[in-house]
Amino acid sequence: MFEFIRTHQRLMQLLLLLLILPSFVLVGVTSYNNRGGSSDGVATVDGKTITQQEWEGAQRRQLDQARQMMGDKFDQKLFDTPEAKQAVLDQLVAERAINAEIVHKNLTVGDAALQKAILDIQAFRKDDGTFDMDRYKAALAAQGMTPEMFDQRMRHDLAVQQLVGSVQQTAFAPRTVANRLSDINDEEREVQELLFPAANYVSQVKVTDDMVKAYYDKHATQFQVPESVNAKYVVFDASTVEKQVTVSDAEVADAYNKNKARFSTPEKRTASHILINVKKGASAAEDAAAKAKAQAILDEVRKNPNDFAKIAKAQSQDPGSAELGGDLGVVQKGVFVKPVEDAIYGLKEGEVSGLVRSEFGYHIIKITKIVPEAQKSLEEAKPEIVAELKKAKMSAKYSELAETFTNTVYEQSDSLKPVADKLGLTIQTVDGLTRTPNPALGNSPVNNEKFLKAIFSSDALTNKRNTEAVEVAPSTLVAGRVVEFKPATKRPLAEVDAQIRQRVTLEEAERLARQAGEAKLAAAKASGDAAGFGEAKTVTRTKQPPINETAAVAVLKADASKLPAYVGVDIPGQGYGVYRITKVSQPAQPDVARRKQEAEQIGRAVGNAETYGFIEALKHKAKAKVNVKAADLGTKSE
């Protein structure tokens, strides 16, 4: 079972993504309804078709989600493979099989459970942990969803968790299994080392010309100089378009006059208040008492205007602002009842109102700050307007010029000069391009697999025509032509003779070291003799080994049922080592926390395997059938 999990790790990650990251995170939400019906669908589940369009849509959503999650580290090539595309199709089939089971079993989620799940979504919470309705609505709006649509999706996700999640959550590994695996991980082996360094045998090696020639013939690919081309090329990108786009002062002025409101900042007022409540239906005497209390507070404020916040905190009966010293923050029109709003907008900065009666009681209002309305001048707004107009023009102009670039390099394929003259491009040169990208060229536009494929095409090599316009990056096209082609060659033997002699010497020295080491290994096994071995060292899987890592792996894998046990190891680049295992034990004080963590990991692995089996059973029940393989459709990029 554990071997299955290891070899199907990619699939398990895919299934976990389906189960642990439901669609209510609002990233890459997939459609749960089959909009297909075409007889040539890529798969069928429960008698319904998954169409080619749905598959491609799911691939695009995967790319969009990966871009958001990975940012600058995003590499589309990781997803533009038959394996990645097949994994997306497998996920669609699994989703449909789960959906079919939900429908057949009539699984539903109650309103209370739905509400709790929504309230628990961290993305909709404020810093203080309370639910933020504005953030909730904004997140839904950004995805083009209504609360009703979101509720439907959430109900479905919760039903999926009910059906499939329970398998993962209830799976467990027997304690004996977990303990045995942790014992193996904790095992300590005392080992003695005897090294046979290859360097000690170099003086015994005599390299002949025949040995050099034999190595040269046997390892011909090591001395191969790949075919290459020297080329000319032109690049068409946003900077090309920008040179041909201008924005006049008249256009700037027109945009400014039509959108003046965009460049104005309305007046902002910050206010504080003290409220003495008067309950609805209060008697005249109760109203008079509240008014008298408010008047007394107002008198105190006027005597000590700088203590307004202190007085508000002590006297105000508004639970929302009293603790903040009466602070109402930046006020907006339409938020407060009219008598209060009229008072706020009738005061000057620092001024305190008289008693203001509202339906809530008596208010004392102070304007703490006024930021006057401001209007950007045309000159101040000009850079922003120019940038916006230029961007809009460039967007429209790009398609036109890109078509010109593409058509010109094709129609006048015997030279790059026509397209360079027409679009004001610089013809550049590059030497030594090979069929694969060269790390030394970094992010150069010609160091791109698509361009290299085009420059090494038969049309470019044999007929010396321009390549097609190749998109090597978003909004970046490149076309090139071969100046000189250099076929693959083999470096002469004389040129690599010294290099080969060095390699053959090392190989022969390693062979002699291995020969001596194997003789010692055989003798030690026969006699149990410890002569020549070094001091005992402890090797374990949980700590950095005190011996070579390759040797440590061999020591830990060796059969130690009978001690002393021996193992011989080729140590790359060093020679040969013989290791004498004298003791196998458990640590005196096991790491309890780590063993607990390992037990949990083993339990999750069991859960993953059982979840996979459950979903496979659902697919079988739904008579799921995949009709295509991604490899048969090529690796077409977006």
ABEGO torsion letter per residue (X at the ends): XAAAAAAAAAAAAAAAAAAABBAAAGBGBBBABBABGBAABABBBGGBBBBAAAAAAAAAAAAAAAAAAAEAABBAAAABBAAAAAAAAAAAAAAAAAAAAAAAAGBBBBAAAAAAAAAABAAABBAAGBBBAAAAAAAAAAAGBBAAAAAAAAAAAAAAAAAAAAAAAABBBBAAAAAAAAAAAABBBBBBBBBBBAAAAAAABBBBAAAAAAAAAAAAAAABBBBBBBBBBBBBBAAAAAAABBBBAAAAAAAAAAAAAAABBBBBBBBBBBBBBBBBGBBAAAAAAAAAAAAAAAAAAAABAAAAAAAAAAABABAAAAAAGGBAEBBBBGABBAAAAAAAAABBBGBBBBBBBBAAEBBBBBBABBBBBBBBBAAAAAAAAAAAAAAAAAAAAAAAAAAAAAAAAAABAABAAAAAAAAGBBBBBBBGBBABBBAAAEABAABBAAAAAAAABAAAAAAGBBBBBBBABBGBBBBBBBABBBBBBBBBAAAAAAAAAAAAAAAAAAAAAAAAAAAAAAAAAAAGBABGBBBBBBBBAABBBABBAAAAAAAAABBAABOBBBBBBBBBGAEBBBBBBABBBBBABBBAAAAAAAAAAAAAAAAAAAAAAAAAAAAAAAGBBBABBAAAAEBBBX
